[in-house]
Amino acid sequence: MGQTAVIVSGKGGVGKSTVSVGLAAALCRRGRRVLLVDGDAGLRGLDYLLGVTQDLVFDLADAVSGACEPMKAVYPCPAPGGERLFLLPAPAQEEDCVSPQVMCQLVGALQKLFDFVLIDGPAGLGRAFRAAVAPAGQALVVVTPEGLSVRGGERASQALRQAGVEKQRLIINQFDKALFRRQGQFPDLDAVIDACGVQLGAVIPQDGQMVAGMAQGRLPAGRSPAVQAFDRLAARMEGERVALPQF
């Protein structure tokens, strides 16, 4: 039975989907078989990042409605390095968002076939959020180190606890030390962590080349600081003790 984690944020624009793909790619490099579930009904984007848009016929709504067998809606990632990575796309229409109970049933069946199921949750804390977090045993709360994002992360963490997801880790994404100091909204990263109220899991440095590559359907790879941060996060997800670098 594979692990199931949900990746959430309190507001959009923090790079939650790139974190989902970056972590999935890192787990695949460790030899794990990974399913990414796009939980953002109506605004799905993982198919674009993984280069499978042209192949889509079925999605999550089809899998739960009986229009197809669940694995018919699961697509392999064609990018180099994605041989163990698969995607279950979100419904194309927001009104096709499934219930938390149905999401639990679907993920419960699929996690038998994968080492990790990563659910890329929607921004915000509405109906789609509740469905995305329902099957999760753990959560990653993604923020950028600025005030509105941190406040959204705190609220997302509270909503996770209300849903019964107590195991949470904070992902500080798009971190640029010089910009962080210039903005001066927080004295240091410890203040960001304290404001969110979630234990730190990773700091992902700003990496424009990696993001640009993902926009072209290329999985994160190489030895950039951001890719190395994802590799450390993947190791922690598997229970390894990996020290966090100093920032």
Salt bridges, closest charged atoms under 4 A:
ASP59 OD2 - ARG44 NH1 3.39
ASP120 OD1 - LYS16 NZ 2.93
ASP231 OD1 - ARG29 NH2 2.64
GLU238 OE1 - ARG30 NE 2.73
GLU238 OE2 - ARG32 NE 2.59
GLU240 OE2 - ARG30 NH2 2.39
